[in-house]
């Protein structure tokens, strides 16, 4: 089978101008999933082999899928995929529905640093949106893609006919949290910003009117997660919103896209101090005085000598990419 790096599939085998099918963006608690859809189609596909390796796939050919079908060959017990921009690590293998022959596959080399999101895959394979909704880390999913479940030009890029179906096997290695998930913590909020959360976890921050900013660093854990500890040895994936004390609008947020990968030495000292030692799944509010922020420097919409307020969701730790010797 011809091997391709995950990035080649994610970034586009052909250039297309469409947006993939969206996930329903439900909460993990509301996730429900049918283990097999279109059973009459999926019974024609047999997937075997170790989930850490490329799958062995036997297709009753020629397979013509009239619409998308999927089956959970293996159901993992990890974090569920609930939103388009939620980060994950996934291996993919594609097979011709017409012949059953392998077409292309990602590396299947155990590298967990190849992070993507469903929205990147659904640009070229819109059908993946349905197949991935509420799927969990550790799962192996067989997918029958009809021609309508692939973007224009994808079949041709594989040397297939426009009306050919494709069988995909999705191996979900890792799923980052969509937002903080853990136990709510009690904090004294007198004189400090208040935080509310939308159903998707996005925080809203209200600065108390007429109250002077604290002179010292303030760090409060609003939600305490039970995941791995932030030590600084690995990059940290965070969703955050930042406001200047006294301002009404956020000067920066990641919530309109994907969680950011940060290192402790790549953010202002107050931000680093707030997340170091905390655990994945936690939500942190931090009030950063100027000397632990940007000091007397003006940064875009942030005036000099500003006190900064961040609400930070720690959604995962990035794996370190293997070196050439390791990979």
C-alpha positions in Angstrom: 0.0 0.0 0.0 1.3 3.4 -0.9 2.2 5.4 2.3 1.5 9.1 2.8 2.1 11.3 5.8 -1.0 12.3 7.6 -0.4 16.0 6.8 -0.8 15.2 3.0 -4.3 14.0 3.5 -5.3 16.7 6.0 -4.0 19.6 4.0 -5.4 18.4 0.7 -4.7 15.9 -2.0 -6.4 18.3 -4.3 -7.5 21.9 -3.9 -11.2 22.2 -3.2 -13.4 25.1 -2.2 -15.9 23.6 0.1 -16.5 23.1 3.8 -16.9 19.6 5.0 -19.9 18.2 6.8 -20.0 19.5 10.4 -20.3 17.5 13.5 -23.3 18.3 15.6 -21.1 19.9 18.4 -22.8 18.1 21.3 -21.4 17.8 24.8 -19.7 14.5 25.7 -22.5 13.8 28.2 -25.1 14.0 25.3 -23.1 11.8 22.9 -25.0 8.9 21.5 -23.8 6.7 18.7 -25.2 3.9 16.6 -22.5 1.2 16.4 -23.3 0.4 12.7 -25.2 2.3 10.1 -26.4 0.9 6.8 -25.8 -2.7 7.9 -26.6 -4.0 4.4 -23.6 -2.2 3.0 -21.3 -2.7 6.0 -21.7 -6.5 6.0 -19.9 -6.5 2.7 -16.7 -5.1 4.4 -14.6 -7.2 6.7 -11.8 -5.5 8.7 -9.3 -7.4 10.7 -5.8 -7.0 12.2 -4.2 -5.3 15.1 -5.4 -1.7 15.5 -1.9 -0.5 16.0 -1.1 -1.6 12.4 -2.6 -1.1 9.0 -5.8 -3.0 8.7 -6.5 -6.0 6.6 -9.7 -5.3 4.6 -11.7 -7.8 2.5 -14.4 -6.1 0.4 -17.2 -8.0 -1.5 -16.6 -6.3 -4.8 -17.7 -4.3 -6.6 -19.0 -2.3 -3.7 -21.3 0.6 -4.6 -22.4 2.5 -1.5 -25.5 4.5 -2.2 -24.9 6.6 0.9 -22.5 6.8 3.8 -22.2 3.7 6.0 -20.0 3.1 9.0 -19.3 0.4 11.6 -17.4 0.5 14.8 -15.1 -2.5 14.4 -13.5 -1.7 17.8 -15.0 0.7 20.3 -12.4 2.6 22.4 -13.0 3.9 25.9 -11.3 7.2 25.5 -12.5 10.8 25.0 -15.3 11.3 22.5 -15.1 13.6 19.5 -17.9 16.2 19.9 -16.9 19.2 17.7 -15.4 20.1 14.4 -12.2 21.7 15.8 -11.5 19.2 18.5 -8.0 17.9 18.1 -7.2 14.3 17.6 -4.6 11.9 16.2 -5.9 9.5 13.6 -4.5 7.0 11.1 -6.4 6.4 7.9 -6.3 3.6 5.3 -8.3 3.8 2.0 -9.4 1.0 -0.3 -11.1 0.8 -3.6 -14.7 -0.2 -3.5 -14.5 -1.4 -7.0 -11.6 -3.8 -6.6 -10.9 -4.0 -2.8 -7.3 -3.0 -3.5 -5.5 -0.7 -1.1 -5.1 2.9 -2.3 -3.2 4.9 0.3 -2.6 5.0 4.0 -1.0 7.2 6.7 2.2 6.1 8.3 0.8 3.9 11.1 4.1 4.5 12.9 2.8 5.3 16.4 3.7 9.0 16.1 1.1 10.9 18.3 2.5 14.3 17.3 0.5 14.4 14.0 -2.4 16.3 15.4 -5.4 17.2 13.2 -9.1 18.0 13.6 -12.3 16.6 12.0 -12.8 19.9 10.1 -9.5 19.3 8.3 -10.4 15.8 7.2 -14.0 16.6 6.1 -12.8 19.2 3.6 -11.8 16.4 1.3 -13.9 13.6 2.9 -17.2 15.2 4.1 -18.5 11.7 5.0 -16.0 11.5 7.8 -18.0 14.0 9.8 -20.8 11.6 10.4 -18.5 8.7 10.9 -16.5 10.5 13.6 -19.3 12.1 15.5 -19.2 10.8 19.2 -16.5 8.3 18.2 -14.0 7.7 21.0 -10.2 7.4 21.3 -9.1 3.8 20.7 -11.8 3.1 18.2 -11.4 1.5 14.7 -14.2 2.5 12.3 -14.9 1.1 8.9 -16.5 3.6 6.5 -18.2 3.1 3.2 -17.9 6.4 1.3 -20.3 7.0 -1.6 -19.2 9.4 -4.3 -21.2 12.1 -2.6 -19.1 11.6 0.6 -15.9 12.8 -1.1 -15.0 16.2 -2.5 -14.9 16.8 -6.2 -11.6 15.5 -7.7 -10.7 13.2 -4.8 -11.7 10.0 -6.6 -9.7 11.1 -9.7 -6.7 11.8 -7.6 -6.6 8.1 -6.6 -7.1 7.0 -10.2 -10.8 6.0 -9.5 -13.9 6.8 -11.5 -16.2 9.5 -10.3 -18.9 7.0 -9.4 -16.6 4.7 -7.5 -17.1 4.1 -3.8 -14.2 4.1 -1.3 -13.7 2.1 1.9 -11.9 3.9 4.7 -10.6 2.6 8.0 -10.2 5.2 10.7 -8.0 4.4 13.7 -8.5 7.1 16.3 -5.2 7.1 18.4 -5.8 10.1 20.6 -8.6 12.7 21.3 -8.0 15.9 23.1 -10.7 17.3 25.3 -13.0 19.9 23.6 -13.1 21.9 26.8 -12.3 21.6 30.5 -13.9 18.5 32.1 -13.6 17.8 35.8 -14.9 18.9 39.2 -16.2 22.4 39.8 -14.1 24.2 42.5 -15.2 26.8 45.0 -13.4 30.1 44.9 -13.9 33.4 46.6 -14.8 35.8 43.8 -14.9 39.1 45.7 -13.3 41.8 43.6 -12.3 39.4 40.9 -13.7 38.7 37.4 -16.7 36.3 37.1 -16.8 33.5 34.5 -19.8 31.9 32.8 -19.7 29.1 30.3 -21.6 28.4 27.1 -22.8 24.9 26.4 -19.7 24.2 24.4 -17.5 25.3 27.2 -16.5 28.7 25.8 -16.1 31.1 28.7 -17.4 34.6 29.1 -15.5 37.0 31.4 -17.0 39.9 33.3 -14.5 42.4 35.0 -16.0 44.0 38.1 -16.8 47.6 37.3 -15.0 50.3 39.2 -12.8 47.8 41.0 -9.0 48.3 40.9 -7.0 45.4 39.5 -5.1 43.2 42.0 -1.4 44.1 42.3 -0.3 40.5 42.7 -0.8 37.4 40.5 -4.1 35.7 41.2 -4.6 32.1 40.1 -7.9 30.3 40.6 -8.8 26.7 39.5 -12.4 26.9 38.4 -12.6 23.2 37.2 -10.1 20.6 38.4 -9.4 17.9 35.8 -8.0 14.5 36.5 -5.6 14.2 33.6 -1.8 14.4 33.4 0.1 17.2 35.1 1.6 20.2 33.2 5.3 20.0 33.9 6.8 21.9 31.0 8.4 18.8 29.5 5.7 18.7 26.7 3.8 21.4 24.9 0.4 22.1 26.4 -2.8 22.4 24.4 -5.1 25.1 25.7 -8.3 26.9 24.8 -8.1 30.5 26.2 -9.7 33.8 26.2 -7.8 37.0 27.3 -9.1 40.4 28.3 -7.5 43.5 29.6 -8.7 44.6 33.0 -11.2 47.3 32.5 -12.0 46.4 28.8 -15.2 44.9 27.6 -13.9 42.9 24.6 -11.4 40.0 24.5 -8.1 40.9 22.9 -7.5 37.2 22.0 -9.3 33.9 22.0 -8.7 30.4 20.6 -12.3 29.4 20.8 -13.0 30.4 17.2 -10.6 27.8 16.0 -8.4 25.0 17.4 -6.7 24.8 20.8 -3.3 26.4 20.8 -0.1 24.5 21.5 2.0 26.5 24.0 5.2 26.0 26.0 5.9 27.5 29.4 8.8 29.5 28.0 6.7 30.7 25.1 4.0 32.6 27.0 4.2 35.5 29.5 5.4 34.5 32.9 2.0 34.9 34.6 0.4 32.6 32.1 3.1 30.0 32.6 2.9 30.1 36.4 -0.9 29.7 36.2 -0.8 26.4 34.2 2.4 24.8 35.6 1.5 22.0 37.9 -2.2 22.0 36.9 -3.8 19.0 35.3 -5.4 18.2 31.9 -9.1 18.9 32.1 -8.7 21.9 34.4 -10.0 25.4 33.8 -7.9 28.2 35.3 -8.6 31.9 35.7 -5.5 34.0 36.1 -5.2 37.8 36.7 -1.7 38.8 35.6 -0.2 42.1 36.8 1.9 44.1 34.2 5.3 42.9 35.6 4.3 39.2 34.8 2.7 40.2 31.5 3.9 42.6 28.9 5.2 45.2 31.4 5.5 48.6 29.8 5.3 47.3 26.2 2.2 47.9 24.0 1.1 44.8 22.2 -1.4 45.3 19.4 -4.7 46.1 21.2 -3.1 45.7 24.7 -2.0 49.0 26.2 1.3 49.3 28.1 1.2 48.4 31.8 -2.0 46.4 31.4 -3.3 43.9 33.9 -4.4 40.8 31.9 -7.1 38.3 32.7 -7.1 34.8 31.1 -9.5 31.9 31.4 -7.6 28.8 30.3 -8.9 25.3 29.5 -6.1 22.7 29.6 -7.3 20.2 27.0 -4.3 18.0 26.5 -0.5 17.5 26.3 1.2 17.2 22.9 3.5 14.3 22.2 7.0 15.2 21.3 7.7 14.4 17.6 10.2 11.5 17.2 13.7 12.4 16.1 15.1 11.1 12.8 16.9 8.3 14.7 13.6 7.3 16.4 11.4 7.7 13.4 
